[in-house]
Amino acid sequence: RTLGTLLASGVSIIEALEITAKTAGNLVIAKAINQSVLSIAEGDTITAPLKATGVFPPMVTQMISVGEKTGGLDEMLNKIADFYDEEVDEAVTALTSVIEPIIIVFMGVIIGGILIAMYLPMFDIIGKI
């Protein structure tokens, strides 16, 4: 998304890639982008060096290629970002739906243990009377 926003704002591709590499938050992706900057500075397309790194999925490089050819690279990058945002949201939703029942069962066991720990001594005392 950062790269798409920078390109839409009129920042040069080299500068936009350098900024994106610095803000990536992932050393593998930052390294791949920095390697691509060198190839792009020599006149190569954006797609070829990104594909050569092997870091980015084929769908991403294909969409970047289409964006490059049609002149809508910024729009295509934003579509890629939207796609992955949706994918992350779906993964979080799925994980939450799996974790919720586990937490409920765990809390039930803890609360049940506390109740048993409280009532057993009371039953022992009542039984001795």
N, C-alpha and C positions, 0 to 999 in steps of 0.2 A: 504494500500500500504506500509505503514511503516513497519508493521509486516512482510510482505512478503520479503521486501528488507533486513531487518535485518536477517531473517532466511536464505536467499540466501547467505548472507555474512558470515554465520557460527556462528552467535551469538546464545547462548543457548535460548531455548524457554522461560524460566522463565525471563531471562534478557530482551529478546526481548519484551515480554508482558509488563514488567515494564516500559520500554522506551516508548512503544506504549501508555500506559495509561497516562504517563506524557505529551505526545505530542498530545493527542487526541483532546484537545480543547473543550471537551464536558464532563461535570462532570458525567452525567449518564453513558456514555460509559466507562469513566475512572474507575468509581466505579465497573461496571460489570466486567471489565478486571481484576481489583485488586482482586475481589472475586474469579475469575477463577484461578488466579495465585496460591492461597492457595490450591485449589483442585488439580491443576496440579502438584504442588510440592509434594503432597501426593501420586502421581502416577496415577491420573485420566487422562482420555483422554482430549483433548482440547475441543472437541465438547460438551460433557456432561455439564460441568459447564457454557459454553457460552449459551447453550440452556436453562439451568435452570434459568438464569437471566431474560429471557424473553425480553431482550433489542434488540437482533439481530433477523432479519427476518429468517423464516425457510429456505429459499433458501440459505442464508449465512451459517447457521450451517450445512446444508446438503452438501454444497460444501466443507466446511472445513473438514467434516467427510470423504468425498471422497479423499481429498488431504492427510489426515492423513493415510488412509488405503493404498493408492497407493505410499506414500512416496514423493509426489509432493506437499506438503503443500504450499511452497513458490510460486509455479506456480499458484496454485488454488487461493491463496490470491490475487495475481496480477490480475487474471482473474476477481475476484469479484470487485476489485478496478476499473478495466477497465469498467466493466458493469455499476457501479454506476457513473463513470465519464461520460459515454455516456448518462445515464439517466438525470444527472444534465444538460448536454449540451442541451438535447432535451427540458427540462423544461424551461431553459433560453430562448431558441429560441421561444418556444410557448408564453412565457410571453412577450417577446419583440414584437412579431407579434400582440399581443393584445394591448399593451401599445402604439405602434406607431400611430395608427389611433386616439386614444384618445388624444395624445399630439398634433397631427396635428389639430384636431378640436378645442382644447383648445387654441392653438396659433392663429387660425383663428378668434376665438371670441375676443381674446385680441387685435389683429391687427385691426379687424373690429371696435371695440370699440374706439380705438385710432383714426382711420380715421373719424368716426362719430363725435367724440369730436372735431376734427380739422375743419371739413367742416361745421357743423351746425352754428357756429358763423359767418363763411364767408357767408353762405346763408342768415343769418339774416341781415348782413351788406349790402349785395347786394340788398336784398328785401326792405330796407329802403331808398335806393337811388332813 
